[in-house]
Amino acid sequence: MPPRRRPQFTQENIDQQLQQIHLLDPQSSSENLEQLGPIIKQIHQNRQQEAYLRTVQGLIESKDAEIERICGENYQDFISSVSTLFTIKSYTKNLRERITTLDGNVAQVGRGLVEKKRALLQSKKTAANLDEAIDNLQACLRVLDVVNRVGEMVQEGKYWSALRSLEDIQSMPPTSLSQTPFFQHLLSSLPSLRGQIKDAVTASTKQWLLDIRNISGQVGELAFEAMDVRVKRWKTRRERDPMLRSTRVGSAVEWVTYEKTEFDALNNENVTVDFKPLYQCIHIYTALDSLDELRKSYQADRKAQSDLILPSPLSISALSNLLNEISGYFIIETHVLKTTGTFRSERDVEELWDTLTGRLTDLIDYALKRETNPDEFSKAKELLIGFAMTMEAYEYNTTNMYAFILLLFERYASLLEKQFKKRFDDILLQDDSTPMQVDSAQERDAVFEVVWISKSEREELLRAPLPLVLPWSQSFYLCCQSIHTFIERFYQFVDGVSQHQRNVDELLGKALDSLLSTDISENIARRLATTSTLTQIAQMVTNLEHFQVACTEIEGTIPGLKAAQSSFASTISKSLARITSLITSKLDDFFELSEYDWTPATRESAPSVYLYELFNWLTTVLDSLVIKDNYKNEAYQGAVNYIASCLMDFLTGPNIPMINENAISNILVDVDFLEEELKGIGRGHSTSAFAELRSTTSITLSDTVQDYLVPSIRQTSYSAVKPKRLQALLDKLAKFGGSCRDNPSREKGEKRRREAEAVGRLFPGESR
């Protein structure tokens, strides 16, 4: 590429440009350097002033040569031209000097101007750099302020705002700051800041978990109290409406009629559980895409807290506080489950519930393993029922809890039965077997509210004047009172348990049947064996009769008392047998005083003296017994049967070796007396006891043994006669005849012997 041609300047151009130069503007107070700028720029293009001057001088010399040539040709003109040229030369010289001076001035001014321009440019560059630096510093300060505010927000618990601030920093539009090492360092520190926010919100949640653990017991207690109010309200309503008595709190009927009052166990005047720390933590972890980590951590923490709830071993006295804490724990879990979406697993909560309640029942079972007081079981049951109903309201499955209560109930029932066995034993042991007396209507009504008696007897006693002597003794009243208490405590244990109601009724029926038959009836039977007072035995009979009525009344609502009914009937029979036994024992005393002559020479026309005393005693004793007429009839019948048996034993027993017909006749006189007396007191039906004695003696006195040997006559006329006894009587008569000295008596005795043998041959296998 050829070198660039330097521009050529003619004199005219130079003059023209020089004339245009005005270093000083008379109108301006400052130098006019702007006009000089272009010329200086042209003159100093290559920064060599000398080259430029040589060019100008060469041009002038060229002009001089040309002028001389022209002058030679045109002398005159030349002279004039020379003159002109000298003038020009002088001017040029002056111009050169002026230019030189100007060049020096221009150079001097140019250097200052350049320095000023350079300084100005440098100042502008520096100012621009300063502005940029200030802008960057301000941007940095704003970012640093945001970072600093992040720390303050973390301390103030504004975790979400802090996280949003970090997101704002990261999402800033590209600026000059974005490429700086400072900003890159700041961006690299954002994960650490996020970690600080995460750690802070995690610590806040950990503290919240500790706080709710400490407050869970109070939450559960308030929930228990709210359920207790609801139970009492429903109980009052059940008492007013008989149709609702079989329903319980939580049943469909109760839910329909429940006037729900909003009570939040987590937010009330006594306690407030703030779930904000958990919600905030979930929000932060979700934003950090770490929710699974939080979920696992929360699950592990709550599992650990549930493990710490149950003490080992468990004291029943601490059961109330323990159940409060468990209730509060799961009430909080229910709220978390319902308000955090999918954060909490319903299955995990159910597994926690099943595990914790399973361990709870095991601990309670172990704590009650050696317990002998049923009241402790009752206390545990009341707490467990309240716990189950409370947790049912929060939709927890309590089937296993109710099943455990029923298991406790079986043990409770066994202990309760033992407790009441002792109570019945004490009542019967302290009973004086005398009729109970009430002096006022209030006392009478109080007794009637307790005892079970028939409607007719109740009405009869209500019509009787006060003070009133009741048919039963104190033991019957106290036993009825204890039975009421037993039934009440029995059902009280399963109150609120809707499952297996039939099994409960059956278990109660068996328990009552055992108590009534074993601990009342058999206890009375044992006392009979040691009681010798007929009035006391008669009172026992009356009590037993009323116990029978009580069984019938109770069985209307609680079936299964068949054994008790049978036991009381059996004990009544034993009582009557005991009465008969005591009477016969006394009759024996009378018979020991009988002093019969079994071979008298003559017959008596009046009964034996001892019979008067015997019969008077018998009627006095039996008529004084406060028992039913049918029982008195049985007692009379037993006594008469015994008298007949004793008289028959005189005639046919082995104690009397021989007897004559006069003695038989005297016995019949005594029998006639007894029959007349019995008929006189309205007990004529008892005389049937003497049928065998009369038939047996009539055969010997009427001498009709041969007729007796005839089967048809024996079956129709002598069915009551026992062959062996007739044979024994004939033997005794034969012995008496054989002992006589007169022939007629001896012959008659021999006849009796043959008749005895004949009767014995006909019936060899019969017993007396």
Rosetta blueprint (number, residue, H / E / L):
1 M L
2 P L
3 P L
4 R L
5 R L
6 R L
7 P L
8 Q L
9 F L
10 T L
11 Q H
12 E H
13 N H
14 I H
15 D H
16 Q H
17 Q H
18 L H
19 Q H
20 Q L
21 I L
22 H L
23 L L
24 L E
25 D L
26 P L
27 Q L
28 S L
29 S L
30 S L
31 E E
32 N L
33 L H
34 E H
35 Q H
36 L H
37 G H
38 P H
39 I H
40 I H
41 K H
42 Q H
43 I H
44 H L
45 Q L
46 N L
47 R L
48 Q L
49 Q H
50 E H
51 A H
52 Y H
53 L H
54 R H
55 T H
56 V H
57 Q H
58 G H
59 L H
60 I H
61 E H
62 S H
63 K H
64 D H
65 A H
66 E H
67 I H
68 E H
69 R H
70 I H
71 C H
72 G H
73 E H
74 N L
75 Y H
76 Q H
77 D H
78 F H
79 I H
80 S H
81 S H
82 V H
83 S H
84 T H
85 L H
86 F H
87 T H
88 I H
89 K H
90 S H
91 Y H
92 T H
93 K H
94 N H
95 L H
96 R H
97 E H
98 R H
99 I H
100 T H
101 T H
102 L H
103 D H
104 G H
105 N H
106 V H
107 A H
108 Q H
109 V H
110 G H
111 R H
112 G H
113 L H
114 V H
115 E H
116 K H
117 K H
118 R H
119 A H
120 L H
121 L H
122 Q H
123 S H
124 K H
125 K H
126 T H
127 A H
128 A H
129 N H
130 L H
131 D H
132 E H
133 A H
134 I H
135 D H
136 N H
137 L H
138 Q H
139 A H
140 C H
141 L H
142 R H
143 V H
144 L H
145 D H
146 V H
147 V H
148 N H
149 R H
150 V H
151 G H
152 E H
153 M H
154 V H
155 Q H
156 E H
157 G L
158 K L
159 Y H
160 W H
161 S H
162 A H
163 L H
164 R H
165 S H
166 L H
167 E H
168 D H
169 I H
170 Q H
171 S L
172 M L
173 P L
174 P L
175 T L
176 S H
177 L H
178 S H
179 Q H
180 T L
181 P H
182 F H
183 F H
184 Q H
185 H H
186 L H
187 L H
188 S H
189 S H
190 L H
191 P H
192 S H
193 L H
194 R H
195 G H
196 Q H
197 I H
198 K H
199 D H
200 A H
201 V H
202 T H
203 A H
204 S H
205 T H
206 K H
207 Q H
208 W H
209 L H
210 L H
211 D H
212 I H
213 R H
214 N H
215 I H
216 S H
217 G H
218 Q H
219 V H
220 G H
221 E H
222 L H
223 A H
224 F H
225 E H
226 A H
227 M H
228 D H
229 V H
230 R H
231 V H
232 K H
233 R H
234 W H
235 K H
236 T H
237 R H
238 R H
239 E H
240 R H
241 D L
242 P H
243 M H
244 L H
245 R L
246 S L
247 T L
248 R L
249 V L
250 G L
251 S L
252 A H
253 V H
254 E H
255 W H
256 V H
257 T H
258 Y L
259 E L
260 K L
261 T L
262 E L
263 F L
264 D L
265 A L
266 L L
267 N E
268 N L
269 E L
270 N L
271 V L
272 T E
273 V L
274 D L
275 F L
276 K H
277 P H
278 L H
279 Y H
280 Q H
281 C H
282 I H
283 H H
284 I H
285 Y H
286 T H
287 A H
288 L L
289 D L
290 S L
291 L H
292 D H
293 E H
294 L H
295 R H
296 K H
297 S H
298 Y H
299 Q H
300 A H
301 D H
302 R H
303 K H
304 A H
305 Q H
306 S H
307 D H
308 L H
309 I H
310 L L
311 P L
312 S L
313 P L
314 L L
315 S L
316 I H
317 S H
318 A H
319 L H
320 S H
321 N H
322 L H
323 L H
324 N H
325 E H
326 I H
327 S H
328 G H
329 Y H
330 F H
331 I H
332 I H
333 E H
334 T H
335 H H
336 V H
337 L H
338 K H
339 T H
340 T L
341 G L
342 T L
343 F L
344 R L
345 S L
346 E H
347 R H
348 D H
349 V H
350 E H
351 E H
352 L H
353 W H
354 D H
355 T H
356 L H
357 T H
358 G H
359 R H
360 L H
361 T H
362 D H
363 L H
364 I H
365 D H
366 Y H
367 A H
368 L L
369 K L
370 R L
371 E L
372 T L
373 N L
374 P H
375 D H
376 E H
377 F H
378 S H
379 K H
380 A H
381 K H
382 E H
383 L H
384 L H
385 I H
386 G H
387 F H
388 A H
389 M H
390 T H
391 M H
392 E H
393 A L
394 Y L
395 E L
396 Y L
397 N L
398 T L
399 T H
400 N H
401 M H
402 Y H
403 A H
404 F H
405 I H
406 L H
407 L H
408 L H
409 F H
410 E H
411 R H
412 Y H
413 A H
414 S H
415 L H
416 L H
417 E H
418 K H
419 Q H
420 F H
421 K H
422 K H
423 R H
424 F H
425 D H
426 D H
427 I H
428 L H
429 L H
430 Q H
431 D L
432 D L
433 S L
434 T L
435 P E
436 M E
437 Q E
438 V E
439 D L
440 S L
441 A H
442 Q H
443 E H
444 R H
445 D H
446 A H
447 V H
448 F H
449 E L
450 V L
451 V L
452 W L
453 I L
454 S L
455 K H
456 S H
457 E H
458 R H
459 E H
460 E H
461 L H
462 L H
463 R H
464 A L
465 P L
466 L L
467 P L
468 L E
469 V E
470 L E
471 P E
472 W E
473 S E
474 Q H
475 S H
476 F H
477 Y H
478 L H
479 C H
480 C H
481 Q H
482 S H
483 I H
484 H H
485 T H
486 F H
487 I H
488 E H
489 R H
490 F H
491 Y H
492 Q H
493 F H
494 V H
495 D L
496 G L
497 V L
498 S L
499 Q L
500 H L
501 Q H
502 R H
503 N H
504 V H
505 D H
506 E H
507 L H
508 L H
509 G H
510 K H
511 A H
512 L H
513 D H
514 S H
515 L H
516 L H
517 S H
518 T H
519 D H
520 I H
521 S H
522 E H
523 N H
524 I H
525 A H
526 R H
527 R H
528 L H
529 A H
530 T H
531 T L
532 S L
533 T L
534 L H
535 T H
536 Q H
537 I H
538 A H
539 Q H
540 M H
541 V H
542 T H
543 N H
544 L H
545 E H
546 H H
547 F H
548 Q H
549 V H
550 A H
551 C H
552 T H
553 E H
554 I H
555 E H
556 G L
557 T L
558 I L
559 P L
560 G L
561 L L
562 K H
563 A H
564 A H
565 Q H
566 S H
567 S H
568 F H
569 A H
570 S H
571 T H
572 I H
573 S H
574 K H
575 S H
576 L H
577 A H
578 R H
579 I H
580 T H
581 S H
582 L H
583 I H
584 T H
585 S H
586 K H
587 L H
588 D H
589 D H
590 F H
591 F H
592 E H
593 L L
594 S L
595 E L
596 Y L
597 D L
598 W L
599 T L
600 P L
601 A L
602 T L
603 R L
604 E L
605 S L
606 A L
607 P L
608 S L
609 V H
610 Y H
611 L H
612 Y H
613 E H
614 L H
615 F H
616 N H
617 W H
618 L H
619 T H
620 T H
621 V H
622 L H
623 D H
624 S H
625 L L
626 V L
627 I L
628 K L
629 D H
630 N H
631 Y H
632 K H
633 N H
634 E H
635 A H
636 Y H
637 Q H
638 G H
639 A H
640 V H
641 N H
642 Y H
643 I H
644 A H
645 S H
646 C H
647 L H
648 M H
649 D H
650 F H
651 L H
652 T H
653 G L
654 P L
655 N L
656 I L
657 P L
658 M L
659 I L
660 N L
661 E H
662 N H
663 A H
664 I H
665 S H
666 N H
667 I H
668 L H
669 V H
670 D H
671 V H
672 D H
673 F H
674 L H
675 E H
676 E H
677 E H
678 L H
679 K H
680 G H
681 I L
682 G L
683 R L
684 G H
685 H H
686 S H
687 T H
688 S H
689 A H
690 F H
691 A H
692 E H
693 L H
694 R H
695 S H
696 T H
697 T H
698 S H
699 I H
700 T H
701 L H
702 S L
703 D L
704 T L
705 V H
706 Q H
707 D H
708 Y H
709 L H
710 V L
711 P H
712 S H
713 I H
714 R H
715 Q H
716 T H
717 S H
718 Y L
719 S L
720 A L
721 V L
722 K L
723 P H
724 K H
725 R H
726 L H
727 Q H
728 A H
729 L H
730 L H
731 D H
732 K H
733 L H
734 A H
735 K H
736 F H
737 G H
738 G H
739 S H
740 C L
741 R L
742 D L
743 N H
744 P H
745 S H
746 R H
747 E H
748 K H
749 G H
750 E H
751 K H
752 R H
753 R H
754 R H
755 E H
756 A H
757 E H
758 A H
759 V H
760 G H
761 R H
762 L H
763 F L
764 P L
765 G L
766 E L
767 S L
768 R L
